[in-house]
Structure formats: C-alpha cells, structure tokens
C-alpha cells in the first residue's frame, strides 16, 4: 500500500483482486462516515481499544522496546483510534488509505494546527488509563508530529517493512469475496517485520453491503473462524474475540471481531 516505502518490495497483485477496485472509492464521504460511527464512543469500540492496547502493552513489556518504532495503520479512513493506539511506541506512523477523499480528510484533520476534533477525546480517555498512554501529555501534537499520510493499496504493501501494525474495518469492507479478504489479511501481516505485533478489527457477519452517505460499498461476511484461518498461516500468539454491541451502528452485522497477535518470527 505504501508506494513510497524504501524497505521491502511490493509483491505483484493477483489478477482476481481487481474486483476490490470496483466501488466508487473516489466518492467515499469521510465526514458522513464519522457522523455514522465516531461522533460518540460506542461500547464495542471502547472494548476493542482496551483489548488492543492491552495486547500491545503486554507485547512490549515481554519483548522490550529496543528503539522507537515505525508503525502502520492500513485503511485508516476517517478512524483515528487505531493510530492513537500506536502512539506510545512509534516515532513514525504511516496512515494509508486507498480513497483520495480519506487521504485529504486525514491530512486536514491530523496535520492541521488544532489536530482532531473533540469527539476523539473519549477514545483517548480509554487509552490514557494505561501508563504508556498517560505519559503522553499532548496526544494531538504527538499524532501530528509522528504521522505520515499516504494514498496506497493494501494489495501493494511492501513486505518486511514495519515494526507494529493495525488494520481496522478494512479487509472485510472492500469486497464480498472471502478469497480477497484473505489476501488483504496476508498482505497486511507480511508488511510487518517478523515478530511484529498487530491488532486488526472487523465487522462480524456483515451481509451484502453497507452505506456511507448515499454510496453503497461491498462487505464480506466473516466470523471468528474466517478471521482466524486468514491470519493462521502468517501469525503466532493469535487471539480472536468478538465484541457485541447493544446499539447497532447500522443493519446487517453481528458485532465486531478483534484479532491480536504477531507476525511469525520465521519467514
């Protein structure tokens, strides 16, 4: 996805994956997406924030932190909380998205002087209860100073590039095909260095499609088994959990799934 990376080389995209390009990504409305999903903190998102940050804290407590790291958030869109999750450990975080509208939104939101809006404070409040996050006095400033925003493609990610990674609501939200979903997961995990930790989230059993504003986008029906089998060949220490949500954000899904683990230490 990062066409400007200097470490690792992108693998050629298999021909069947062109179906992932069919939706009108140039019409994706990030402001509508935020209104639908992130004007307030929902219980499932809070649970995912706690579980994902716990995973990263455990990993770095166990394995140490030899130097400030490079991180990646794949398919960032208009969702800042996976990137906030990476802040304590990364000197540089790459935010990658395919849609030009999302890239513009990220640049206008993250890199402006005042940074992100007040609605994201509730998400940071969940994280700052842990000491690595509590030590960050100015999350807006640190986010602005540590992120680089790029337009790119999950299927063109270089291999063996980043020390830690997140991918939230991306692989299952670009295609109805389980085969394409699995390939997106593979590309994400292989973009990380061996032993690198990751957290990835998915809408569970999302049927047929979803809407952002008036635009319709494809979705893939995945459950814990689908997610686990997609990560299994490339990950170790994998844990896959579903989080239920009392109030659904939209029709046609059954909670959220979080997969945490690390890339296999041997290639």
N, C-alpha and C positions, 0 to 999 in steps of 0.2 A: 504493500500500500504506500509506503514512503518512497517516492520516486527519487528523492534526493539523498537517501541514505548512502553512506560510504562504506559501511561494514556489511558484508554478506552480499549475496546476489539474489535477485528475484528469480523464482522458478517460472517457466512458461505456463501460461494459463491453459488448462484443458478446454477443448472446444465446447463441451456441453455447458460450460458455465456462462456462456453468453446470455442465457435466459435471465441471469441476475441483473442485467443491464436494461431489461425491458421497461420497468416502471419509470415514470417521469420524475426522476430524482431532481431535475432542474426546477421542478415545481414544488418541491418539498418546503413546507412552511414551518420554520423552527419556532416562530412566535406562537403559532397555533399549537404546536407540539408541547411547548412549555405550559400554555394555558390548560391543555388537556391533562398534563401529567405532573407538573412540578411547581405549581403555584403554592402548594402546601405539601408538607411531608406526610406521606401515607405509611401506614404500619408496615407493609411489606418492604418498602424501600428502607425504612428505619432498621428492620431486622436484617436486611441484606448489608447495609452499612456496618452494622455491628459484627456480623459474621465475617464479612470480607476483611475488615480491618483487624479483627482478631486473628485471622489466618496470617496476614502479613506480619503482625506483631510477633506471633509465635515463630514464624519462619526466621525472622531476622534476630530474634532472641536466641534461637537454637543455632543458627549458622553464622551469626555475626554479620557485621556490615563493614567490609574492608575499605570501602570508599564511597563517596556519594555516587549514586547510581543513575543510569539512564532508564527511563520508563516509557511505555507507550499505552495509549488508550485508543483502541481500534473502533471506528464507527462512533466517534464521540457525539455527533449530532448536537442537540441542544440540551444535553445532560452533563452537568458538571461534576456530579458527585463521585463517579469513578476516578476522576483526576484528583479531586480533593483527597481521596483515599490514599493516593500515592505521594502526597506532598512531603511527609517527614523523611523520606528516604532518597528522593531524587534531586539531582542537580539540574536535570533536564528531562522534561516530559513532552513527548510528541503526541499531539492530538491529531488524529487522522480521520477524515470523512470523505466520502465519495461525492456528496451533493455540494455544489458550489454555494447554495444558499446556506447550508450549515456551516461551511468554512467561513463565510462572511459573518454569520452570526457569532461564531466563536471569536473571531478577531475583534468584532465590535464590542463584544461583551467582556472577554478576558483581558484584552490588551488596552482597553481604554483606561484613563487615569483612575476612575472610580471603580473599575472592575465590575464584578457581577452584582445583581440586584439583591434586595433584602430577603427575597423568598428562599435564597440558598443558605441563609444563616441557620435555619432549622436543621439542615443537613449537616452543616459543620458542627452544630451543637452536639449531635450524636457522636461525632468523631472525637471532639476535643475532651471527652471524658476519659480518654486513654492518654497516658503520659507522652507518647511521642507526638501526638497532635496538640496536646495542651501547651507544649513548649513553643509552638508557632504563634507568635504574638500578632502577626498580620497575615492571615491566610490569603487575603486579596492581593497584597503586594507580592507574596511569595509565588502565588499562582501566576501573576502577571510576569514575574521575572524569570520563572523556570520553564515556561511552556513555549513550544514552537508549534505552529498550526500549519498543517499541510493538507492539500487535497490529494487523495490517493485511493487505492483499491485494495481491499483485503486479500484478493487473489494474487496480488503482485507484491506482497510483502517480501522483503529480503529475509534470508534465514540467518540464524545465529547473531542477532543484532542487539536486542535489549535485555536489561538485567531483571526487569519486572514488567508485568503487563496486565491490563484489564480490557475486557470486551463486553459491553453491556447492551443487551437488546439489539443485537446486530445480526448475527448469523441466521437467526430464525425470522428476521424481519426484512429479508431481501429476496426471498424465494419461497415457493411452495414445495420445493424438492428436497427430500431428505439427503440425497446424494450431494447436492450443492451445499446444504447446511454442513454436512460432514467435512467437505473440502474447505469451507471457510474456517471451521474449527482447526483443521490440520494446519492451514496457512498461519493462523494466529499463533498456535503453540510453537511451530517451527521458527517463527520470527524471534523467539526468545532464546537466550543462551541456555545451554544445558544446566539444569539445576535451578533455573529462574522460577520464582513463584508467580502465580497468576490467580486472578479471580474473574469469573465470567458469569453473566446473568442472562436469563432467557425467559420470555413469556411462555408459560406452560400450556400445552394443548390449545394453541392459538389457531383457530379454524378459519381457513379460506383467505381472509384478508383483514386489513384494518384501515381506518381512515385518519388522515391528518388534514384538518380543514375539510375541503371538498374532494381531495385527491385520495384515490384508492391505492393501497400498496399490498403486495403479497406477504403471506406469512406461512411458516412451516409448523406443522403440528408435532411438537416434541414433548417427551416426558422424561423422567429421570433416567430411564433405560436408554433412550435415544441419546441423551446428553452424555451419559457415562460411556457408552460404546463409542461415541465420536472422539472423546478425549483419551480413552483407554490405551490405544497403541502408542501414544506420544507423551503420556503424563504418568507421574508417580505420586503417591500420597494423596490420591484423588478422593474428594468428598463431595457428594452431590446431594443437595437438600432442596425441598420445595417449601415455599412460604405462602401461606394462604392469606387472602386479603378480604376483610369484612366488606368493604365497599369497592366494587369493581370499577376500574377506570374506564372500561368500555365493555361491550358484549363480546362473548366468544373466546374467553380464555379462562384458565383454572389456576390462577396463582402465578408465582414466579419461582424459577429454579436458579440456584446458585451453585456453580462448580468451582471448587478451590483445590489447588494442587501446585505442582511444579513440573516443569519440563523434565523429561527423563535425563538423568545425569550423563548417560552414554548416548551417543548419536546413532 
